[in-house]
Amino acid sequence: MRNRRGPAQAGTSTLEGKRKVEEGAKGSGQLREFVERVIAERRITPPMVQQQQQQPIPPAPLAENNNPVGELNDVRTIFGGPETGDSSRARKSYAREAKDFDGAQYVNMTEHIAKFSKMENVAITFTEEEAKKLLHPHNDALVISLRIANSRVHRILVDNGSSADILFKSALTRINLGGAKLTPVLTPLYGFAGECVRAEGVITLPVTTGEDLAQITRMVNFLVVDRPSVYNAIIGRPTLNAMRAVTSTYHLMMKFPTENDIGVVVGSQKEARICYVNATNGESSAKGKENSIRVKNM
């Protein structure tokens, strides 16, 4: 049976080791052999290991974006517009709402959007049969036509990544609202490269979506932007959320609940590809805009 050493025996062993070291120093080459044997038995720690253990661990090197090397970058979305408030205080208050919300409490949504009790629990789905009407494979954008005020406006981009609804000034001019005035806006828009775009102002117009009994009308606050574009307007999250719309770029389709049925807006693959080609060629909406908007007096 192996004997266990107590504290006294351990101290005796240490003194014995010290004596052996002193005696080993007298013999040529015996000291090195003894030290190597003690280290191999793990009775002492090598000096280099002790130094490594005592040295603090240096911080991870940082890349140019101040993220540790090897870690992923944080990529944010495009944002801007006055939908969350047209002042710094209003935007901070809007952000705090989500910070303090735990997701467990019940939210009364009737204060924010119109609800249709008949269609409350009807699921919105997309089928493969609906996708067969398109050319595949494709990576086309969802480009639709909507009735804005007294006009049928074509080449409208549906952009789930946009925090604002945008109406380009060239399209607003062709809608011809009889000199409607714009409301000033302070909050700018920011693009992919961080460029700042100042809007001419805000105009509120009725937008009707859908056909026949399955249609809804919402008042939309458009930011009017005086920039060349292949699109006449951009429908972003404010209007999509107000309509409770669900989009599918695979089906090039948008669906939303109405009082009687599920409304459907089908995108134009032809218009989407024309806009794509014009944009990549550097062409703006100034070319071919005669066919982009049909004006219909209501």
Sequence and secondary structure as in RCSB ss.txt:
>XXXX:A:sequence
MRNRRGPAQAGTSTLEGKRKVEEGAKGSGQLREFVERVIAERRITPPMVQQQQQQPIPPAPLAENNNPVGELNDV
RTIFGGPETGDSSRARKSYAREAKDFDGAQYVNMTEHIAKFSKMENVAITFTEEEAKKLLHPHNDALVISLRIAN
SRVHRILVDNGSSADILFKSALTRINLGGAKLTPVLTPLYGFAGECVRAEGVITLPVTTGEDLAQITRMVNFLVV
DRPSVYNAIIGRPTLNAMRAVTSTYHLMMKFPTENDIGVVVGSQKEARICYVNATNGESSAKGKENSIRVKNM
>XXXX:A:secstr
      HHHHHHHHHHHHHHHHHHHHSTTHHHHHHHHHHHTTSS  HHHHHHHHS      B TTSSBTTS    
    BSSTT SSHHHHHHHHHHHHH  S S   GGGTS   GGGTT      HHHHTTS SS     EEEEEETT
EEEEEEEE TT SSEEEEHHHHHHH  SS   B     EE TT  EE  SEEEEEEEEEEETTEEEEEEEEEEEE
 S  S SEEE HHHHHHHT EEETTTTEEEEE SSSEEEEE  HHHHHHHHHHHHTT  TTSSGGGTEEE   
